[in-house]
């Protein structure tokens, strides 16, 4: 028998084939264990990597998309603005040197600026239109309410207050200057009722006359403390209705001053007297 005949020896290949899968499994297990060193660590040994996450993930519902912030636009700085570069050979603005201050010298008097007085605004003078005899009847008056003026007394007087038809009466107008300065260009306008009969006119100073509307009394100057009087004689007509009242009021103008007298009235007796109860008694009986 030939000892070199291998066909008669048992084959070793089937055994090697049976060990090959176990060898591969063993190698994979070693590789897996080598990749997880923490599995070999002791209980008191810290792992070589961080096992606790630093950010706690927020729970999300199934099927809910997470809000992932999109890219935000960034503020891009604008390009630099051109600077004003002076042209060559151009003069530059050089600040003027500081001015010297006036330092007072010891022992010398100092000049203190004095404030100039402020000019007050001037008021325009008001031009007063003088009242003339022809225009005094059209000057507005406050009716029968008397109008007084400072330092002037202007009154109207009569010798009678109760009158009868056909009676003669006297009206007297008196002007008194109670101030310290003279009064110039005095004018008295006294309206008179048209039914009155007009008589003589007189004046203590100045001039008095009758016109269609009444009495005019003019006086050029009235000294301080002096008085002037104008009088007119009047007659109550016989046809004057009984029970009527005749009114009198005069106006005075002087240097822009206006004044008036109080209202003076003449009363005529009533047209009808009530019975006294003695109409049946004869004369001498009571």
CORSULCOR-V783664 format. One record per pair of residues at least 12 apart in sequence whose C-alpha atoms are under 10 Angstrom apart, sorted by the first residue. I is the first residue (numbers start at 1). J is the second residue. If there is no record, write none. Layout:
# CORSULCOR-V783664
<<I/J> <I/J>>
This chain:
# CORSULCOR-V783664
<<127/256> <128/255> <128/256> <128/257> <129/255> <129/256> <130/185> <130/187> <130/253> <130/254> <130/255> <130/256> <130/257> <131/185> <131/186> <131/187> <131/252> <131/253> <131/254> <131/255> <131/256> <131/258> <132/185> <132/187> <132/189> <132/218> <132/253> <133/187> <133/188> <133/189> <133/211> <133/215> <133/216> <133/217> <133/218> <134/189> <134/211> <134/216> <135/189> <136/187> <136/188> <136/189> <136/190> <136/216> <136/251> <136/252> <136/253> <137/189> <137/190> <137/191> <137/213> <137/214> <137/251> <139/251> <141/251> <141/258> <141/259> <141/260> <142/260> <143/249> <143/263> <144/247> <144/248> <144/249> <144/250> <144/260> <144/261> <144/262> <144/263> <144/264> <145/249> <145/260> <145/261> <145/262> <145/263> <146/249> <146/250> <146/251> <146/259> <146/260> <146/261> <146/262> <146/263> <147/251> <147/252> <147/258> <147/259> <147/260> <147/261> <147/262> <148/252> <148/257> <148/258> <148/259> <148/260> <148/261> <148/262> <149/252> <149/257> <149/258> <149/259> <149/260> <150/177> <150/178> <150/179> <150/257> <150/258> <150/259> <151/176> <151/177> <151/178> <151/179> <151/180> <151/181> <151/224> <151/225> <152/175> <152/176> <152/177> <152/178> <152/179> <152/183> <152/224> <152/225> <152/227> <152/252> <152/257> <152/258> <152/259> <153/174> <153/175> <153/176> <153/177> <153/178> <153/179> <153/227> <153/259> <153/260> <153/261> <154/173> <154/174> <154/175> <154/176> <154/177> <154/188> <154/227> <154/228> <154/229> <154/250> <154/251> <154/252> <154/259> <154/260> <154/261> <154/262> <155/172> <155/173> <155/174> <155/175> <155/176> <155/229> <155/249> <155/250> <155/251> <155/260> <155/261> <155/262> <155/263> <155/264> <156/171> <156/172> <156/173> <156/174> <156/175> <156/190> <156/229> <156/230> <156/231> <156/248> <156/249> <156/250> <156/260> <156/261> <156/262> <156/263> <156/264> <157/170> <157/171> <157/172> <157/173> <157/174> <157/231> <157/248> <157/261> <157/262> <157/264> <158/170> <158/171> <158/172> <158/173> <158/231> <158/264> <158/265> <158/266> <159/171> <159/172> <160/265> <160/266> <160/267> <161/246> <161/264> <161/265> <161/266> <161/267> <161/268> <162/245> <162/265> <162/266> <162/267> <162/268> <162/269> <163/235> <163/236> <163/245> <163/246> <163/266> <163/267> <163/268> <163/269> <164/235> <164/236> <164/237> <164/238> <164/240> <164/241> <164/242> <164/243> <164/266> <164/267> <164/268> <164/269> <165/235> <165/236> <165/237> <165/238> <165/239> <165/240> <165/241> <165/242> <165/268> <165/269> <166/196> <166/197> <166/235> <166/236> <166/237> <166/238> <166/239> <166/240> <167/234> <167/235> <167/236> <167/237> <167/238> <168/196> <168/197> <168/198> <168/199> <168/233> <168/234> <168/235> <168/236> <168/237> <169/199> <169/232> <169/233> <169/234> <169/235> <169/236> <169/266> <170/199> <170/200> <170/201> <170/231> <170/232> <170/233> <170/234> <170/235> <171/201> <171/230> <171/231> <171/232> <171/233> <171/234> <171/248> <171/264> <172/201> <172/202> <172/203> <172/229> <172/230> <172/231> <172/232> <172/233> <173/188> <173/190> <173/203> <173/217> <173/228> <173/229> <173/230> <173/231> <173/232> <173/249> <173/250> <173/261> <174/188> <174/203> <174/204> <174/227> <174/228> <174/229> <174/230> <174/231> <174/261> <175/188> <175/222> <175/226> <175/227> <175/228> <175/229> <175/230> <175/252> <175/261> <176/222> <176/223> <176/224> <176/225> <176/226> <176/227> <176/228> <176/229> <177/222> <177/223> <177/224> <177/225> <177/226> <177/227> <177/228> <178/223> <178/224> <178/225> <178/226> <178/227> <179/223> <179/224> <179/225> <179/226> <180/223> <180/224> <180/225> <181/222> <181/223> <181/224> <181/225> <182/221> <182/222> <182/223> <182/224> <182/225> <182/226> <183/219> <183/220> <183/221> <183/222> <183/223> <183/224> <183/254> <183/255> <183/257> <184/219> <184/220> <184/221> <184/222> <184/223> <184/253> <184/254> <184/255> <185/218> <185/219> <185/220> <185/221> <185/222> <185/253> <185/254> <185/255> <185/256> <186/206> <186/217> <186/218> <186/219> <186/220> <186/221> <186/222> <186/252> <186/253> <186/254> <186/255> <186/257> <187/206> <187/207> <187/208> <187/216> <187/217> <187/218> <187/219> <187/220> <187/251> <187/252> <187/253> <187/254> <187/255> <187/258> <188/208> <188/215> <188/216> <188/217> <188/218> <188/219> <188/230> <188/250> <188/251> <188/252> <188/253> <188/254> <188/259> <188/260> <189/208> <189/210> <189/211> <189/213> <189/214> <189/215> <189/216> <189/217> <189/218> <189/249> <189/250> <189/251> <189/252> <189/253> <189/260> <190/210> <190/211> <190/213> <190/214> <190/215> <190/216> <190/217> <190/248> <190/249> <190/250> <190/251> <190/252> <190/260> <190/261> <191/210> <191/211> <191/212> <191/213> <191/214> <191/215> <191/216> <191/247> <191/248> <191/249> <191/250> <191/251> <192/210> <192/211> <192/212> <192/213> <192/214> <192/215> <192/234> <192/246> <192/247> <192/248> <192/249> <192/250> <193/213> <193/214> <193/246> <193/247> <193/248> <194/212> <194/213> <194/214> <195/235> <195/236> <195/237> <195/238> <195/239> <195/240> <195/246> <196/233> <196/234> <196/235> <196/236> <196/237> <196/240> <196/246> <197/233> <197/234> <197/235> <197/236> <197/237> <198/210> <198/214> <198/232> <198/233> <198/234> <198/235> <198/236> <199/232> <199/233> <199/234> <199/235> <200/231> <200/232> <200/233> <200/234> <201/215> <201/216> <201/217> <201/230> <201/231> <201/232> <201/233> <201/234> <202/217> <202/229> <202/230> <202/231> <202/232> <202/233> <203/217> <203/218> <203/219> <203/228> <203/229> <203/230> <203/231> <203/232> <204/227> <204/228> <204/229> <204/230> <204/231> <205/217> <205/218> <205/219> <205/220> <205/221> <205/222> <205/227> <205/228> <205/229> <205/230> <206/218> <206/219> <206/220> <206/221> <206/222> <206/228> <206/229> <206/230> <207/219> <207/220> <207/230> <208/229> <208/230> <208/231> <208/232> <209/230> <209/231> <209/232> <210/232> <214/250> <215/230> <215/231> <215/232> <215/250> <216/230> <216/250> <217/229> <217/230> <217/231> <217/252> <218/230> <218/252> <218/253> <219/254> <220/254> <221/254> <236/266> <236/268> <240/268> <241/268> <241/269> <241/270> <241/271> <242/267> <242/268> <242/269> <242/270> <242/271> <242/272> <243/267> <243/268> <243/269> <243/270> <243/271> <243/272> <244/266> <244/267> <244/268> <244/269> <244/270> <244/271> <245/265> <245/266> <245/267> <245/268> <245/269> <246/264> <246/265> <246/266> <246/267> <246/268> <247/263> <247/264> <247/265> <247/266> <247/267> <248/261> <248/262> <248/263> <248/264> <248/265> <248/266> <249/261> <249/262> <249/263> <249/264> <249/265> <250/262> <250/263> <250/264>>
